[in-house]
Amino acid sequence: MTAMNMHRIRFMALLVQSCFVASMMAATGPDDTWTQWRGHDAAGRISTLPDGVPSFKRLWKQPVAGECFSGPVIKGPRVILTDHGKGFDRVSALSIDDGSVLWSNTYTNTAEISFGSGPRTTPLILDNKVFVMNALGVTRCLDLASGKQHWRTPTDTNMPTWGFCGSPLVADGKLLLCGAAQNGPVAAYRPDDGKRLWAAHDSSMVNYATFLPGTFGGVRQVIGYDDASLGGWSLDNGQRLWKHNVDTLEGYICPMPCALGEGLLITTPADGARLFGFAPDGTLNDSVLSSSDAIFPEMTAPTVLGDLVFGSGELLTCLDAANGLATLWTLEHDELYGEISVIAEPRRLFAFCDGYAAMIDYDRQSATTVAGQKLCEETYSHPAIAQGRVIVRDSAFIYCYDLRAAPAGTTPKP
């Protein structure tokens, strides 16, 4: 047996163990908030989804100014939404109970960008502040209760063709902004006052995927794409730790990299899903540990729960990370085809595709649709789930639906 094969076997054994631990941790997060893109850890996981057959009863809807790819976030009584109309961006706080406007700010934005000039990034709520980034790379720190602006960054001078798309995140007390480095891919700021702590200047431009902070190979780092490669940067000082060339012939990479145990899962339309390991110094091992061509998203990141990977290329698919990313099952559904966002817990999935939502029960052998309903028109915005409700948006409205069980005697159509 070669040294490479021995390394792969040892790593996969550690992966299975760390995936089990991650699965247990995934069931402890709060379900009354949804404070950033893809939820509490930006991973599309939730501790529990409501039991029974969801009613999908619409509780309220409110008009929005126009097309925007930003998703909503939720904390307490407030739903935070970024929006865009002709010549302006807007940030609003709505009541989760009835959709009424609690506060709203508008900012001039007359830029012309392909696919519209509205924000692409989902806001981040941290304590009593909310951080929003527009398509031009301007990030604002607002008071969650009142909307008052505490600070803002300047416009980034090296905007990607389709605007800034990576959502703000926080790690080790640092606010991480994709593209706020002024001609670099990522920068760290102090959340309280907006002081820049470090900026990565080793490459020219950010790509379109949200970055991933975490510990890999025992080293705290933030991982993401610049315009030509995948890389890791030190969370401590922004120094680049490693570089891995990727296929960027299409001009963009959108799916966020995902932590899978102690490894890194990346997905692209060209190469499908690939799992990598790390050396003890925190650098990426370039050899692929396992791969699958069953998941190959253009826009949506997969969701990892324990040793299971949920994602799509065409059909909703579940992969087994402990068995070389082998396909466990695929779900054929007329409305779930293409780019599917998945929110997962250990027994249920919430799947969302072009405005259609489905609640799905699953195990390692199969998946069954419990109920499904069209919630809004076609949209790229990620839904938010909290307090037994789901918030979705399209180019005309933002909607709130009840995910709790339907009354006895009523059965929503799967």
N, C-alpha and C positions, 0 to 999 in steps of 0.2 A: 504494500500500500504506500502511495507517494505521500510526501510531507503535505502537499496541497490537499489531498483527500482527507488526511488526518485532521488538518486544520478545519476543513469543511464540516466533518463529523462533530468535532468538539464544539464548533460554533453553533451548529444546528441544535445540539443538546442544550447549550446555554440559552439558545433562542426559545426553545420550548418552555424551559423553566421561567425565563423572564416574561414570556407571553402570558403564562399562567398568573404570575404576580400582577402584571398589568391588567389582566381581566378582572382580578379581585379589586384592584384599585378603581377600575372604571365604574364600579357599582356604588361608590361612596360620594359622588358629586351631588351638589344641590340641584333640584329640579324646578325651583321657583325663579331662577334667573337664567338668562342666555346672554352673556356679556361680551361675546366677541364672535368673529367669524367661525362657523362650525362648532360653536358651543364652548364649554368651560375650558377645554385644553386645545381648542382649534382642531379637534380630531373627529368630530361627528359622532361622539359618544354621549350617552345619557344614562343615568342610573336606572330609571324605569320609565316606560311608556304606559299610558293608562290601560287598565284591563278591559276586557270585553270588546264589543263591537262599537267603534267610535261613531258618534252621531254625525260628525262633520256639520253640525248646525252652525250657520253663520251668525256670529254675535254682533258684528258691526263691520262697516267699511267706510273708508274716507278717501276722497279724491287726492291724487298726487299730481305734481306739475307736469310730469312727462317721463320718458324712458330713462331708466337708471338701473345699473347692475348691482348697486349696493344692497345688502341685506339688512333687515332690522335687528336690533338687540333689545333685551328686556332686563330691567331690574326694578323690583318693587312694583309700584303703580305705573311705571313709565315704559313706553315703547319709544326707542330712539330711531329716527329714520333720516337718512340723507336723501336729497331730491334735487332735481334740476328742471328749470324752465327756461324759456327763451331769455338768455343773457344773465341768468343768475343760478347760483346754487342755493339750496335751502337745507337747514338742519332743524328738525322739529322733535318735540316730545309730545307723545299722545298718551291719553289715559288707556291703560289696558282694559279697563272696565267697559268703556263706551266709545273709545276712539276720539274723544274730544281733544282739541289742541290745548296743551298746557303751556307751551312756549314755542316760539319759532323765530329763527334768524335767517336772513338772506344775505348773500355775498355776491358781488359782481363776478360773472364768469362769461365772457363773450368769445371764448376760444372756439375754434372749429376743429373737431377731431372726428375721425372715422368712428362709426358706431355711436355717435353722440358725445357730448361734452360733460355728461353727468358723472358723478362719482362712481367708480367701480369698486371701491374698497368698503368693507363693512366697518362700522364704528367699533371702538373698544371702550367699555366701561370699566374704570378702575377706581374703586372706592367712591368718592363723590364727584368724580370727574368723568367726562366723556371726550374721547379723542377721535377726530374725524379728518380724513384726508380726501382731497378732491382729485380730479383727473390730472391736474397740473402739478401735483406733488405738494400742495400747500396743506399743512397739518395744523389744525386748531385744537386747543385744549379749552373745553367749555365746562361750566359748572352744571352738574347733572340736574340740580333742582331748578335753576333759574335760566340756564342758557348763557349766562355771562361769560365772555371770553377772557381767559386768563393769559394766554400767550398763543403765538402762531409762528410757524416757520416761513421763510421766504419761498418763492416759487423756485422749484428745481430747474436749473438752466439746461438740462440735458434730458428732455422728456422723451420717453419711448414713443414710437409711432402711434400707438393706440392708447396713450395715457398711462398713468400709474395705476396698477391693479392689485398689488400686494397689500393685504390688510395689516393695520398696526397690531402688534402683539406686545406682551410684556414678559420679561424674564430677568431674574436676579435683580429686581427693582429697577430695571432699565426699560424704557419705552423703545421698541425696535421699529424703525420705519424703513420700508423698502423704497429706496430711491431718494431718501432725504439726505444723502451724503454729498450733494452738490457734485455731480459727475462721478458717482460711485453707486454700487448696488444696495448698500444698507448702512444705516447709522443708528447709534444709540443716544437717547436723550434722557435727561432727568425729568420725570413726569411732573414734578411740582412747579418748576419754573422754566422748562424748555431749554435748559443749558445742554448743548451738545457735548457728550462725553467722549465719543470717538466716531470716526467715519472711515469706511473702507474705500480706499482710493486706488486699489491695485488693478481694477478693471474699469472699463469705460461706462457701462450702463447696466441697469437692472433689467431683468426679463419681466414676465407677467405673473409669476406664481408667488404666493405668500411664502415667506421664509419659515423655517422650523427651528425653534430653539430647543436645546436638550443636552443630555450627557451622552456622548458617543466615544467609545474607546477610553472611557474614564475622564474625558475632557469636556468641560462646558463650552458649547459652541452654538452658533446659529448657521443653519444650512439653507442654501437656496441657489438660484440660478442668476448668473449675470448674462450678458448677451451672447456668450460663446461656450459657457461651461457650467457645471455644477461645482459648488465649493463650500468649504466650511471656514468660518471666521470666529476667532476667539471672542467669547462674550465679555471677557475681561477688558480687552483693549482694541478689538477690531482687526487684529493681525490675521492675515489669511493663513490657514493651516494646511490646506490641500486643494487640489484642483482635479476635476475629472471631466474630460471633454465629452460633449453630448451632441446629438444631431439637432442643429438649429436651422436646417435648410428652409423650414416653413416660416422662419422669422419670429417664432414665438413658442414659449412653453408655458402652459397655464396650470396644470395640476400641481398642487403643493406636494413636496416630498413628505413621506410619512415615517414615523418611528415604528419599527416592528421589533419588539423586544429590544435587544442590543444592536439590531441591524437597521438598515435604511432601505425603504421601499420607494422606488421611483416609477412613475408611469408616464408613457408618452404614446401618441398614435403610431409612431414609427417602430418602437421597440417593445411595446406592451409593458408588462410589469416585470421589474428586475429587483432582486434583493442583493444587497451588498453588506459586507461586514467591515469592521474597523480594526486597525492595529492598536497596540497598547498605548501609542503616543497620540491617539485621536485622529490619525489620518485614515482616509478611506482605502480599503483594499480594492484595487481595480478589478479583480476577478469577480465575475457574477456567481453568487452562491446558488441561486435558483431563479427561474424565470417562467413566465406564462404569457401566451398571446391571447388569452381569453378576456383580459381586461386591457383596454387601450384607449382611455378617454382623451378627448381633446381639451376639455375644459374642467371637468369635475375631478377632484381628488378622491381616491378610494377611502373607505373607512376600515380601520383595523380594530378588532376586538379580540383580545387574547391571541390565539394563533389562527384566527379567521380573518380573511380579507374580503370585503364586500365592495364591488365596483361594477363598472360596465364598459363595454365598447359598443355593443348593441343591446344585449340582454343583461338583466341583473344577474350577477354571478357571484358565487362564494368560492374562495380558494382556501386551501389548507397550507398554511405557511410551514407547519411541522412536517409536511410531506412534499417538499419541493414545489410549493405553489400549485399542487394538483387541484383540478376543478372538482369540488364536492357536488355542486348543483348549479343549474341555471333555471331562471323563472321566465317562462313565456307569458307575456301579458301585452295585449294590444296597445295599452297606453304607456307602458314602461319600456321604451325602446330608444336607445341613444344615450344622451348625457343624463345620468341618474344620480341625484344626490341622496345619500343614505345616512340616516341617523340610527344608531344601533344601540341595543341593550342585550343582555344575555339570552333573551327568548323572543324578542320582537324587533322588527325593523320598521322605520317610517321611510318610505321611498317617495321621491318627488322628481317629476320629469315634465317639463314644459307646462307647468301649472296643474298637473294631475298628481294627486297624493294617494298613497296606498299604505294601509297598515298590514304588515306581513308577519305571520308566525313562522318560525324556522327551527330546524335543528341541523345536525351535520349531514343528514341524508336528503332533506328536501325543504321546500318553502311553500307556504299556502297563503294566498291573499285573503285576509279577513274582511276587509272593506276597502273601497276606493271611491274617490270623487274628484271631479274637476273643481279646483278651488279658485283658479284665476286663469287669465290668458297666458300665452307663452312668455316665459321669463327666464333669465339667467340668475336671478337673485336667489340666494340660499335662504330657506325658511328658518324661523326661530321657534323653538318649542319651550314653553314654561307655563307653570300654573295650570296644567291641563288643557292648554290652548296652543294653537299653531298660528303664527303670523306669517303671511305671504304678501307679495306685491307683484304688480305688473306695471305697464306704462300708464295706466289710468287710475288705479286704486290700490290702497293697502287694505287687507282683509284680516279679520280675526275669526277663527273657527274653533268650535269646541271639540276636543279629542276624547272627552269622557264618554262612557258607554251610552248608547242610545237607549231610550225608554223601552221597556218590555213590549214586545209585539211589533217593533219596527226594526227593519234590517236593511241598512244601506247596501246598495249594490256593489259587489266586488269589482 
